[in-house]
Structure formats: structure tokens, C-alpha cells
Amino acid sequence: MLFSSVSFLLFFLPSLLAVYFCVPRRFRTLRNLVLLIFSLFFYGCGGVRFLLLMLASIMINYIGGMLASLKNKRGAKWGMIGAVICNLLLLGYFKYTGFFTQTLHSFIPSVEVVNVVLPIGISFYTFQGLAYVVDVYRGDTRVQKNPLWVALYISLFPQLIAGPIVRYQTIADEIKGRRENMEDFSAGCVRFMIGFGKKMLLANAAGRLADIAFGFPSEHMSVSFAWMGALAYTAQIYFDFSAYSDMAIGMGRMFGFHFLENFNYPYISKSVTEFWRRWHISLSSWFRDYVYIPLGGNRCSVPRHMLNIMIVWFLTGMWHGASWNFIIWGLYFGIILLIEKYLLAGVLDRIPSIIRHIYTMVLVVISWVIFRSEDLSAVWTYLGAMFGIGAEGFWSKQTVYYFIQFYPEWILFFICSTPVAMVVGKYLTTKKNLFSGFVLNFVPKIFAVAVFILGYIELVNGSFNPFIYFRF
């Protein structure tokens, strides 16, 4: 079941809200059970066997958390290690068996390729479970002795399928002690509706153009059309993924949970290092806290620090998918971050801001071509067309046609990827008058309802495709 589906919008969410808020607030345990049951049903709609897998993951992390909290440090350590191994084995089998057997088959034809169906969201809820067990072992959070609340944490439907990756310590107190209120509910509804509109009106429009470009015969593609397609996918993946995060954060807030932000206008960055402080924040911080720092971080020799960064980015690429293009994508960013750290340190700061921004966006756009392409051959072919290798000239009628057809969307892509609304809001807060008060209090709500209605019209007209990050 998807957030941007009729069944979710008209049946699942209204039913959950009705049942949940019919339970008096003082019966917190019962409200949590309602949320847990609906969350398990939500995930079970994707397949009962996948639900059983997630229940197994929940049990592993519950037992692992209990063992990791033992006063006996040796027992706690082995309990934590055991849970980590079990989590990684589950993730490894379901996500990477096909990739590894396919790779072996290319060298040893007698090796049979094993295709395993990837459970939706396994990368996200596995990382949440790992974080919980490790944090309990470190003493960063309290162990949860009630298995139902561990299950609620891992299966909570707003962030279950595509993040953000929520740490247990972020919502530990809210599981049993949150206080839902109209202010949070209203703000959550606004955030959800804006996210839905962003998905249906912006991400899907960008996706249509990106699909056309990446499916276009390479021998007939011009340089300008190749760049247009790459920019379209750059817009699609941002609006698609940030829309899901908006919807998840909004729904969490409707039920009294306060998830941390996952995006902070990454396309205004002036270095790739800054980009990764703004993009998919929950994943970046996860790898920092559970891989990079345990490896030694930057408190080591330069060669070891460089190795640590490359290990983290190799794993980041692998996390996104079992394919060589994802591995290359991860290593690509690792190399760029090392260059910025050791060769461009201090240099970038002296370059004009606009040049730094163009430099960053060119590298990011190239990275999304690697990310979007089906295989390495398609990567080289498309990148070659972008830089004139094998391209049919610089300009083409296709570029003109699709630019004219999508020009309103291009304007919206630019505006909505920058903090224009935030700047306007901050300005209005300094103007304490009736007009500014009306704009701040009512315009966001009116705007949210309008984009939700327009997005729903697009949905019922058949303009729908899944969220990109569902496959991770």
C-alpha cells in the first residue's frame, strides 16, 4: 500500500484516524495497540511472507536489545553482536543474493543465479533495528522490555517503507508519553498534503520527462536533451523522496510523534560535502554514527581516514541497491569528498558562490545519471551524450519541444527546490501586523488543501508511479 494511492487516502488513513481517536487519550496502551495493528496490516498488504520476515526482525531486535542491556558486559557485547549479525544476514540474503550469484555466474557459468524477491523497506527497518540494539549496548537509550513497543517502533507505518530512519531514542518517550493535540494534528495534515502534492504534481511530472530521456535512442540524442533528462531526474528524485519524507513526518506528527527532518534544501549546496549534510540526513547520520566513527572517523592517520571514508561510501552505495552502478555511485561520492577534504580545503571558500554552486550541481547531476541508469554500459553511454561523445549535435527539436511542454514545471522545480517560502515566512514574522498574521496562519493551510486537491485529481486520472526509494 502506498501513501499516494486511493486505497490509502480513502480507506486506510481515515479508518485508522477514526479508530485511533475514538480511543480516549488516557488509554495510551490501547492507542498504541491500534497503531501497531494498523501498521502491521499496512505492511502485510505487500505480502504475508514479508510481514513474517519483519516480525522475525522485530523479535531479533527485541531479544538483542534485552541481551545488550545485560549488566554482564561480555554477555551484553555478544548479545549485541549476535543481533547485528542476524540483521545483516537477513538483509544480505534478501537484498544481495541475486547480485552475488550473478557476479559469480559471470566468472563461473556453472554457478546458478538465485533470484530473491526484495521485501519492501527492508533496508530501512533493518537499519532502525540495528541502531536500537547498538544504542542500548552503548547506553545511549533505555532498553524497551515490552516487545509490543519494540514492534511499534520498527513497524510504525509512516516511516516504515522509505524512511526517514528514526532512532529509538528520538521517539522513546513519545511511544508511551506523547500528547496529541490540535496544533500538531493540523501541522501534520498540512505537511502531509504538501508532500502528497509535491509527489503527484512535481515528482511525477519530472519522472515522465526523465523516463522519456533515459529511454531515448542514444544515437539520436543531443547534448542539450541529455542534460535536460539528467536535470529532470535530478528534480524527480529530490521531489519524490522529500515528498515521502514530508508525508511520513506529517503523519507522524498527526499521531503525536516528532520525527527529525530528512532534507534541508540540498540543491542550494556549494560543495558536495555540504550536499551530504542536507540530503537524506537520517542515512548520512546513521553511517556516521554506526560505521564511520566506530572505524576511527578522522581521529587516525590520513591513509586510514581516507580508507574509512571509502568504506562508508562503498557501503552507502551497496545499501541503495545490489548493482554495480550503485557501488560506483557510492565510490564516486567518496572520491569527491576526499578531494574536497584534502585537495580543495580552503580553495572552495575563495571561489565565488555561484561558481561553487554550479560546480556542486554538475557533480550531483552526474551522480544521478549513474544512479538512474540500468547498468554501467548505460551510464557511460548517457554520460557520453551529455559531454558530446556519440551525441547527435548540441541542440535538437526534442529539447525545444519538451522544454516548451514542461516549462511551467521547470519554473516550479526551481522555486520549490530553494527555501523561498522559508525566507518569506521569516520576513513576515518580523512584520507584526494583521496581514502578516493572516498569511502565516492561513495561507499555508489554503495552499496545502489546494495542492492536495490538484494532486488527487492527478491520481484519479491515472498519473501515478511508485516512490523511487521503495525499492531500497
C-alpha positions in Angstrom: 0.0 0.0 0.0 1.3 3.4 -1.0 0.7 6.8 0.5 -0.2 8.1 -2.9 -2.9 5.6 -3.6 -6.7 5.8 -3.4 -6.9 2.9 -1.0 -4.6 4.6 1.4 -6.2 8.0 1.2 -9.8 7.0 1.2 -9.8 3.8 3.4 -6.7 3.1 5.4 -5.8 6.5 6.8 -9.4 7.6 7.5 -10.2 4.3 9.2 -7.0 4.5 11.4 -7.8 8.1 12.4 -11.4 7.2 13.3 -10.4 4.2 15.4 -7.3 5.8 17.0 -9.0 9.0 18.1 -12.1 7.2 19.3 -9.9 5.7 22.0 -9.7 8.1 24.9 -6.2 9.7 25.3 -5.8 8.2 28.8 -5.8 4.7 27.3 -2.3 5.2 25.8 -1.6 1.4 25.6 -4.8 0.8 23.6 -4.0 3.7 21.2 -0.5 2.2 20.7 -2.0 -1.2 20.0 -4.4 0.3 17.4 -1.4 2.0 15.7 0.6 -1.3 15.9 -2.2 -3.4 14.4 -2.8 -0.9 11.5 1.0 -0.7 10.9 1.3 -4.4 10.6 -1.7 -4.6 8.3 -0.2 -1.8 6.2 3.0 -3.8 5.7 1.1 -7.0 5.3 -0.7 -5.7 2.3 2.6 -6.1 0.5 2.6 -9.9 1.2 2.1 -12.1 4.3 5.6 -13.6 3.9 7.2 -10.2 4.0 5.2 -9.5 7.2 6.5 -12.7 8.8 10.1 -11.5 7.8 9.5 -8.2 9.6 8.1 -9.9 12.6 11.3 -12.1 12.7 13.3 -8.9 12.5 11.4 -7.4 15.4 11.9 -10.5 17.5 15.7 -10.5 16.7 16.0 -6.9 17.8 13.9 -7.2 20.9 15.9 -10.2 22.1 19.1 -8.4 21.0 18.2 -5.3 22.9 17.4 -7.3 26.1 20.8 -9.1 25.8 22.6 -5.9 25.0 21.3 -4.3 28.3 22.8 -7.1 30.5 25.0 -5.9 33.3 27.4 -8.6 32.3 29.4 -6.7 29.7 30.7 -9.8 28.0 27.2 -11.1 27.6 25.9 -7.7 26.5 28.6 -7.5 23.9 27.8 -10.9 22.4 24.1 -10.2 22.5 24.6 -7.0 20.5 27.0 -8.8 18.1 24.5 -11.6 17.6 21.7 -9.3 16.8 23.8 -7.3 14.4 24.9 -10.5 12.6 21.3 -11.8 12.3 20.1 -8.4 11.0 22.8 -8.3 8.4 22.3 -11.9 7.3 18.6 -11.2 6.7 19.4 -8.0 4.8 22.2 -9.7 2.9 20.2 -12.7 1.8 17.2 -10.9 0.6 19.0 -7.9 -1.0 22.3 -9.2 -2.3 22.0 -13.0 -3.0 21.0 -12.3 -6.6 23.8 -9.8 -7.1 26.5 -12.0 -5.7 25.3 -15.2 -7.6 25.0 -13.2 -10.8 28.6 -11.8 -10.4 29.9 -15.3 -9.7 28.0 -16.7 -12.7 29.7 -14.2 -15.0 33.1 -15.8 -13.9 31.9 -19.3 -13.2 29.0 -20.2 -15.5 28.2 -23.3 -13.5 27.1 -21.2 -10.6 23.3 -20.9 -10.7 21.8 -17.4 -10.4 19.5 -17.2 -7.4 16.7 -14.6 -7.7 15.2 -13.5 -4.4 12.3 -11.1 -4.2 13.3 -8.0 -2.2 10.9 -7.2 0.7 9.8 -3.6 0.6 11.5 -1.3 3.1 13.9 -4.0 4.5 16.9 -1.6 4.3 15.1 1.0 6.4 13.6 -1.2 9.1 16.8 -3.3 9.4 18.9 -0.1 10.0 16.4 1.1 12.6 16.6 -2.3 14.4 20.4 -2.2 14.3 20.5 1.3 15.7 18.2 0.3 18.6 20.3 -2.6 19.6 23.6 -0.8 19.3 22.3 2.3 21.2 21.1 0.0 24.1 24.5 -1.6 24.2 26.2 1.8 24.3 23.9 3.1 26.9 22.6 5.8 24.6 19.0 4.7 25.1 17.0 2.6 27.6 16.1 -0.9 26.7 12.4 -1.4 25.9 11.2 -4.5 27.8 7.8 -4.6 26.2 8.1 -6.4 22.9 4.9 -4.7 21.6 6.6 -1.3 21.8 9.7 -2.5 20.0 7.4 -3.8 17.3 5.6 -0.4 17.2 8.9 1.4 16.8 10.1 -0.8 14.0 6.8 -1.2 12.2 5.4 2.3 12.6 3.8 2.8 9.2 4.6 6.4 8.3 8.4 5.8 8.1 8.4 2.0 7.6 8.8 1.8 3.8 11.1 4.6 2.8 12.3 6.4 5.9 13.4 8.6 7.4 15.4 6.3 9.5 14.2 7.0 13.0 16.4 6.4 16.1 14.6 4.8 19.0 15.9 7.5 21.4 14.1 10.1 19.2 10.6 8.7 19.9 11.2 6.5 23.0 9.4 8.9 25.3 6.7 9.6 22.8 5.7 5.9 22.5 4.3 5.9 26.0 4.1 9.6 26.9 3.1 11.6 23.8 0.3 14.1 24.0 -1.6 14.5 20.7 -3.1 18.0 20.2 -4.8 20.0 17.5 -1.7 22.1 16.8 0.4 19.1 16.0 -2.5 17.4 14.1 -3.1 20.5 11.9 0.6 21.0 11.2 0.9 17.3 10.4 -2.1 17.5 7.9 -0.5 20.5 6.2 2.8 18.7 5.9 1.2 15.5 4.6 -0.9 17.4 2.0 2.1 19.4 0.7 4.1 16.2 0.4 1.4 14.5 -1.5 1.1 17.4 -3.9 4.9 17.5 -4.3 4.8 13.8 -5.3 1.9 14.0 -7.7 2.5 17.4 -9.3 6.3 17.7 -9.3 8.0 14.3 -8.9 5.7 12.6 -11.3 6.0 15.3 -13.9 9.8 15.2 -13.7 9.6 11.4 -13.8 7.7 11.5 -17.1 10.4 13.6 -18.7 13.2 11.6 -17.2 11.8 8.4 -18.5 11.5 9.8 -22.0 15.1 11.0 -22.0 16.6 7.9 -20.5 14.6 5.7 -22.8 15.5 7.8 -25.9 17.8 6.1 -28.5 21.4 7.3 -27.6 22.4 7.6 -31.2 19.7 10.3 -31.8 20.2 12.2 -28.5 21.6 15.7 -28.5 23.8 17.1 -25.7 21.1 19.5 -24.6 18.4 16.8 -24.5 20.7 14.5 -22.5 21.3 17.3 -19.9 17.5 18.0 -19.8 16.8 14.4 -19.0 19.5 14.3 -16.3 18.1 17.5 -14.8 14.6 16.1 -14.9 15.8 13.0 -12.9 17.6 15.3 -10.5 14.3 17.0 -9.9 12.4 13.8 -9.7 14.5 12.0 -7.1 14.5 15.1 -4.8 10.8 15.8 -5.0 9.9 12.1 -4.9 12.0 11.2 -1.8 11.5 14.5 0.0 7.7 14.2 -0.6 7.7 10.8 1.1 9.6 12.2 4.0 7.2 15.2 4.2 4.2 12.7 4.2 5.9 10.5 6.8 6.8 13.4 9.1 3.4 14.9 8.7 1.6 11.6 9.6 3.9 11.0 12.5 3.0 14.4 13.9 -0.7 13.7 13.4 -0.3 10.9 15.9 2.0 12.8 18.3 5.4 11.7 17.0 8.1 14.2 16.1 10.5 12.7 13.5 13.7 14.6 12.6 14.0 16.3 9.3 15.4 14.3 6.4 16.1 17.1 3.8 17.3 20.6 4.1 17.2 22.1 0.6 20.2 20.1 -0.7 20.3 21.7 -4.1 21.4 25.1 -2.7 24.7 23.5 -1.6 28.0 25.0 -2.5 30.1 21.8 -2.1 29.4 18.1 -2.2 30.3 17.9 1.5 27.5 20.4 2.2 25.2 18.5 -0.1 25.5 15.4 2.0 24.8 17.3 5.2 21.5 18.3 3.6 20.5 15.2 1.6 18.9 12.1 3.3 20.1 13.3 6.6 18.9 10.3 8.6 21.0 7.9 6.4 24.1 10.1 6.5 24.0 10.4 10.3 23.4 6.6 10.6 26.5 5.8 8.6 28.4 8.4 10.6 27.4 7.1 14.0 27.4 3.4 13.4 30.2 2.9 10.7 32.4 5.9 10.3 33.0 6.8 13.9 33.5 3.1 15.1 36.1 2.7 12.3 38.0 5.6 13.8 36.5 8.6 12.0 39.1 11.2 11.4 41.0 10.6 14.6 43.6 8.5 12.9 46.3 8.7 10.2 45.5 10.3 6.9 45.6 6.9 4.9 43.3 5.3 7.5 40.9 8.3 7.4 40.8 8.0 3.6 40.1 4.3 3.9 37.3 4.9 6.4 35.6 7.3 4.1 35.8 5.0 1.1 34.4 2.1 3.2 31.5 4.2 4.3 30.7 5.3 0.8 31.1 1.8 -0.6 28.6 0.6 1.9 26.3 3.6 1.2 26.3 2.6 -2.4 25.6 -1.1 -1.6 22.8 0.0 0.8 21.0 1.7 -2.1 21.0 -1.4 -4.3 22.6 -4.6 -5.3 24.1 -3.4 -8.6 27.5 -2.2 -9.8 26.1 1.2 -10.7 25.1 1.9 -7.1 28.6 0.8 -5.9 30.2 3.1 -8.5 27.8 5.9 -7.3 28.9 5.5 -3.7 32.6 5.4 -4.5 32.2 8.4 -6.8 31.0 10.4 -3.9 33.7 9.0 -1.6 36.4 10.2 -4.0 34.8 13.6 -4.4 34.6 14.1 -0.6 38.2 13.1 -0.3 39.2 15.6 -2.9 37.3 18.3 -1.2 38.8 17.4 2.1 42.5 17.1 1.1 42.9 18.9 -2.1 40.3 21.7 -2.2 40.2 22.5 1.5 40.3 26.3 1.7 40.2 26.7 -2.1 36.5 26.4 -2.5 35.9 29.1 0.1 37.7 31.6 -2.0 35.7 30.8 -5.2 32.6 32.9 -5.9 29.5 31.4 -4.5 27.7 31.0 -7.9 30.7 29.0 -9.2 30.7 26.7 -6.2 27.1 26.1 -6.6 27.4 25.3 -10.3 30.4 23.0 -9.5 28.3 21.1 -6.9 25.2 20.7 -9.1 27.2 19.5 -12.1 28.8 16.7 -9.9 25.4 15.9 -8.3 23.6 15.7 -11.7 26.3 13.3 -13.0 25.9 11.2 -9.9 22.1 10.9 -10.5 22.8 9.6 -14.1 24.9 6.9 -12.5 22.2 6.2 -10.0 19.3 6.2 -12.6 20.9 4.1 -15.3 20.1 0.4 -15.6 23.7 -0.8 -15.9 27.3 0.5 -16.3 27.0 0.4 -20.1 24.0 2.7 -20.0 25.9 5.0 -17.6 28.8 5.5 -20.0 26.5 5.9 -23.0 24.3 8.6 -21.3 27.3 10.5 -19.8 29.0 10.4 -23.1 26.0 12.0 -24.8 25.9 14.7 -22.0 29.5 15.6 -22.9 29.2 15.3 -26.7 30.5 11.8 -27.2 28.2 9.9 -29.6 25.6 12.7 -29.4 23.8 14.0 -32.4 24.8 17.6 -32.1 24.3 20.1 -29.3 20.7 21.2 -29.9 17.7 19.3 -31.1 13.9 19.7 -31.7 13.2 17.3 -28.9 14.9 19.7 -26.5 12.8 22.6 -27.7 9.6 20.6 -27.6 9.9 19.2 -24.1 11.2 22.5 -22.7 8.1 24.2 -24.0 5.8 21.4 -22.9 7.2 21.3 -19.4 8.2 24.9 -18.9 5.7 25.6 -16.0 7.1 22.5 -14.2 10.7 23.7 -14.7 9.8 27.0 -13.0 8.2 25.1 -10.1 11.2 22.8 -9.9 13.5 25.7 -9.4 11.3 27.6 -6.9 10.4 24.5 -4.8 14.0 23.3 -4.5 15.0 26.6 -2.9 14.0 28.0 0.5 11.9 30.8 -0.9 8.9 30.0 1.3 11.0 29.8 4.4 12.7 33.2 3.6 9.3 34.8 3.1 8.0 33.2 6.3 10.9 34.6 8.3 10.4 38.0 6.8 6.7 38.0 7.7 7.4 37.0 11.3 9.2 40.3 11.7 6.2 42.2 10.5 3.7 42.1 13.3 0.6 43.2 11.6 -2.8 41.8 10.6 -1.8 40.9 7.0 1.4 39.0 8.0 -0.5 37.2 10.7 -3.2 36.1 8.2 -0.6 35.0 5.7 1.4 33.0 8.2 -1.7 31.3 9.8 -4.0 30.7 6.9 -2.1 30.7 3.5 -0.1 27.5 4.2 -3.3 25.7 5.1 -5.1 27.0 2.0 -2.1 26.2 -0.2 -1.8 22.7 1.2 -5.5 21.9 0.6 -5.2 23.3 -3.0 -2.1 21.2 -3.9 -3.7 18.1 -2.3 -6.8 18.5 -4.4 -4.8 19.0 -7.6 -2.6 16.1 -6.7 -5.7 13.9 -6.1 -7.1 14.8 -9.5 -3.8 13.7 -11.0 -4.0 10.5 -9.0 -7.5 9.5 -10.2 -6.6 10.5 -13.7 -4.0 7.7 -13.7 -0.9 9.9 -13.2 0.8 7.6 -10.7 4.1 5.8 -10.2 5.7 4.3 -7.0 8.1 6.2 -4.8 11.7 5.7 -6.1 13.1 4.7 -2.6 10.5 1.8 -2.2 13.0 -0.5 -4.0 15.6 0.1 -1.3 
